């Protein structure tokens, strides 16, 4: 008798497979699989195709979003366990739904924003690529979701704008990220900055980063240098994003000034 995940692989590998409720349930059950082919290529790939092509019913989309929203907190606080894959891939499925502009209930969107910020603050499994299991990348995928929330509506944008420093929390944990996490975090921050009518959020973010570094500099150890490296990579990415978007010159100049200040600390 075949293992359940092998049956799921067979089903999702078949181009004629339809999006039944039973299949969706099975896909959600295995969304955190440690098999990268099943998880990345087949489950996420199939969800993304169905969502992008608007092949799902509204009830199905809501069900997927509700389950994946709850999954964001599954195992949060565990270090290097397989639960990270469920959190991470649930995040990018949520992002795909928002990017496709499906109608999402305001309360669910608020909860999604709140849970995403909680991941950025409380996630301690900071792995990028995991040998034999593929991408964990919880921070990068949650940052993708945050950017989707910011761009989806003013409701999510207000929540994230009022908690902008939480988006940067992962970069303040004393390790240097090596799998593009700083650039992924730069996207929601760039969106918040560009969509804001004032520079309040930007000023708050820059002041917080500066204060964090000044505190770390007074503590013995290497944490200061690692955080500074992350912050410099983040600000460089935001700066380039603003240039690419042809944003207000004052915004990019402020970022550049802060980047030079941090480099010389």
URLINDA-V598119 format. One record per residue. RES is the residue in three letters. NEAR is the number of other C-alpha atoms within 10 Angstrom. D_LAST is the distance of its C-alpha to the last C-alpha in whole Angstrom. Layout:
res & near & d_last
RES & NEAR & D_LAST
RES & NEAR & D_LAST
This chain:
res & near & d_last
UNK & 4 & 63
UNK & 7 & 59
UNK & 7 & 56
UNK & 11 & 55
UNK & 16 & 52
UNK & 11 & 54
UNK & 12 & 56
UNK & 19 & 53
UNK & 17 & 52
UNK & 13 & 56
UNK & 15 & 56
UNK & 21 & 53
UNK & 15 & 53
UNK & 10 & 57
UNK & 8 & 56
UNK & 8 & 59
UNK & 11 & 57
UNK & 14 & 57
UNK & 16 & 55
UNK & 11 & 57
UNK & 13 & 56
UNK & 9 & 57
UNK & 15 & 54
UNK & 18 & 51
UNK & 15 & 52
UNK & 15 & 52
UNK & 24 & 49
UNK & 21 & 47
UNK & 13 & 48
UNK & 19 & 47
UNK & 25 & 43
UNK & 24 & 41
UNK & 22 & 43
UNK & 21 & 42
UNK & 15 & 44
UNK & 17 & 41
UNK & 15 & 44
UNK & 23 & 46
UNK & 24 & 43
UNK & 18 & 41
UNK & 16 & 44
UNK & 20 & 47
UNK & 26 & 46
UNK & 21 & 43
UNK & 16 & 44
UNK & 18 & 47
UNK & 23 & 46
UNK & 20 & 44
UNK & 12 & 47
UNK & 17 & 49
UNK & 21 & 46
UNK & 16 & 46
UNK & 10 & 49
UNK & 15 & 50
UNK & 14 & 53
UNK & 17 & 52
UNK & 11 & 54
UNK & 13 & 52
UNK & 10 & 53
UNK & 16 & 52
UNK & 21 & 48
UNK & 18 & 48
UNK & 15 & 49
UNK & 20 & 46
UNK & 24 & 44
UNK & 16 & 45
UNK & 15 & 45
UNK & 24 & 41
UNK & 24 & 40
UNK & 14 & 41
UNK & 24 & 40
UNK & 26 & 36
UNK & 19 & 36
UNK & 15 & 39
UNK & 15 & 37
UNK & 18 & 34
UNK & 16 & 32
UNK & 14 & 34
UNK & 14 & 32
UNK & 13 & 33
UNK & 11 & 36
UNK & 16 & 38
UNK & 22 & 38
UNK & 32 & 35
UNK & 26 & 37
UNK & 25 & 39
UNK & 30 & 36
UNK & 25 & 34
UNK & 28 & 37
UNK & 27 & 39
UNK & 27 & 35
UNK & 23 & 36
UNK & 24 & 40
UNK & 26 & 39
UNK & 24 & 37
UNK & 22 & 40
UNK & 24 & 42
UNK & 23 & 40
UNK & 17 & 39
UNK & 15 & 43
UNK & 15 & 43
UNK & 16 & 46
UNK & 12 & 46
UNK & 16 & 45
UNK & 9 & 46
UNK & 12 & 43
UNK & 10 & 43
UNK & 14 & 42
UNK & 20 & 39
UNK & 18 & 38
UNK & 15 & 38
UNK & 24 & 37
UNK & 23 & 34
UNK & 17 & 33
UNK & 18 & 34
UNK & 26 & 31
UNK & 24 & 29
UNK & 16 & 30
UNK & 24 & 30
UNK & 22 & 26
UNK & 19 & 25
UNK & 15 & 28
UNK & 21 & 28
UNK & 18 & 27
UNK & 19 & 29
UNK & 19 & 26
UNK & 17 & 28
UNK & 18 & 28
UNK & 13 & 31
UNK & 12 & 34
UNK & 7 & 36
UNK & 9 & 40
UNK & 15 & 39
UNK & 16 & 37
UNK & 21 & 34
UNK & 26 & 33
UNK & 23 & 30
UNK & 28 & 30
UNK & 30 & 27
UNK & 23 & 27
UNK & 24 & 31
UNK & 28 & 30
UNK & 30 & 27
UNK & 21 & 30
UNK & 27 & 32
UNK & 32 & 30
UNK & 26 & 30
UNK & 26 & 34
UNK & 26 & 34
UNK & 25 & 32
UNK & 18 & 34
UNK & 20 & 37
UNK & 15 & 38
UNK & 13 & 36
UNK & 16 & 37
UNK & 22 & 35
UNK & 25 & 32
UNK & 16 & 32
UNK & 16 & 32
UNK & 26 & 29
UNK & 25 & 27
UNK & 12 & 28
UNK & 16 & 26
UNK & 22 & 23
UNK & 20 & 20
UNK & 18 & 23
UNK & 25 & 23
UNK & 24 & 19
UNK & 16 & 20
UNK & 24 & 21
UNK & 23 & 17
UNK & 20 & 16
UNK & 16 & 18
UNK & 18 & 17
UNK & 17 & 18
UNK & 19 & 17
UNK & 18 & 20
UNK & 11 & 22
UNK & 14 & 25
UNK & 13 & 24
UNK & 23 & 23
UNK & 27 & 20
UNK & 19 & 22
UNK & 21 & 25
UNK & 26 & 23
UNK & 25 & 22
UNK & 21 & 25
UNK & 26 & 26
UNK & 28 & 23
UNK & 23 & 24
UNK & 20 & 28
UNK & 22 & 27
UNK & 22 & 25
UNK & 18 & 28
UNK & 14 & 30
UNK & 15 & 29
UNK & 9 & 31
UNK & 10 & 28
UNK & 15 & 24
UNK & 12 & 24
UNK & 20 & 23
UNK & 22 & 20
UNK & 15 & 19
UNK & 15 & 19
UNK & 20 & 18
UNK & 18 & 14
UNK & 13 & 14
UNK & 15 & 15
UNK & 21 & 12
UNK & 17 & 10
UNK & 12 & 12
UNK & 15 & 12
UNK & 19 & 9
UNK & 14 & 9
UNK & 11 & 12
UNK & 19 & 11
UNK & 16 & 9
UNK & 9 & 12
UNK & 10 & 14
UNK & 8 & 15
UNK & 10 & 15
UNK & 12 & 14
UNK & 18 & 14
UNK & 22 & 10
UNK & 17 & 10
UNK & 17 & 13
UNK & 23 & 12
UNK & 25 & 9
UNK & 19 & 11
UNK & 24 & 14
UNK & 25 & 12
UNK & 20 & 11
UNK & 20 & 15
UNK & 23 & 16
UNK & 24 & 15
UNK & 20 & 16
UNK & 20 & 19
UNK & 27 & 20
UNK & 22 & 19
UNK & 16 & 22
UNK & 20 & 24
UNK & 21 & 24
UNK & 15 & 25
UNK & 9 & 28
UNK & 11 & 29
UNK & 10 & 29
UNK & 15 & 27
UNK & 11 & 27
UNK & 10 & 25
UNK & 10 & 23
UNK & 18 & 22
UNK & 20 & 20
UNK & 14 & 19
UNK & 15 & 17
UNK & 21 & 16
UNK & 18 & 15
UNK & 10 & 13
UNK & 20 & 11
UNK & 20 & 10
UNK & 12 & 9
UNK & 12 & 7
UNK & 18 & 5
UNK & 11 & 6
UNK & 7 & 4
UNK & 12 & 0
